[in-house]
Amino acid sequence: MSHRKKAAAQVTLLLAGAAMLCFGVWRGEAATVLSKAIKLCLECVGIG
């Protein structure tokens, strides 16, 4: 794969990931993900 095609693919994937992240925040899923992450961390430490 040429350098130019590889760079274009990387930029495309980066933009797609950013769009998905923004869509999830727009839907209000950030709070859900954060609460699940906190619960998981507390279980690993042994507090929760």
C-alpha positions as CSV (number, residue, x, y, z in Angstrom):
1,M,0.0,0.0,0.0
2,S,1.4,3.4,-0.9
3,H,2.1,6.0,1.7
4,R,-0.6,8.3,0.4
5,K,-3.3,5.6,0.5
6,K,-2.2,4.5,4.0
7,A,-2.4,8.1,5.2
8,A,-5.9,8.6,3.6
9,A,-7.1,5.4,5.3
10,Q,-5.8,6.5,8.6
11,V,-7.5,9.9,8.3
12,T,-10.7,8.3,7.2
13,L,-10.7,5.9,10.2
14,L,-9.9,8.7,12.6
15,L,-12.8,10.9,11.3
16,A,-15.1,7.9,11.5
17,G,-14.1,7.2,15.1
18,A,-14.5,10.9,16.1
19,A,-18.0,10.9,14.5
20,M,-19.0,7.8,16.4
21,L,-17.7,9.3,19.7
22,C,-19.6,12.5,19.1
23,F,-22.8,10.6,18.2
24,G,-22.5,8.6,21.5
25,V,-22.1,11.8,23.5
26,W,-25.0,13.4,21.7
27,R,-27.2,10.4,22.6
28,G,-26.2,10.7,26.3
29,E,-24.3,7.5,26.6
30,A,-21.2,9.1,28.2
31,A,-22.8,9.0,31.6
32,T,-23.7,5.3,31.2
33,V,-20.2,4.4,30.1
34,L,-18.6,6.3,32.9
35,S,-20.8,4.8,35.6
36,K,-20.1,1.3,34.3
37,A,-16.3,2.0,34.3
38,I,-16.5,3.3,37.9
39,K,-18.3,0.2,39.0
40,L,-15.8,-2.1,37.2
41,C,-12.9,-0.3,38.8
42,L,-14.4,-0.5,42.3
43,E,-15.0,-4.2,41.8
44,C,-11.4,-4.8,40.8
45,V,-10.1,-2.9,43.8
46,G,-12.5,-4.8,46.1
47,I,-14.5,-1.9,47.4
48,G,-17.7,-2.4,45.4
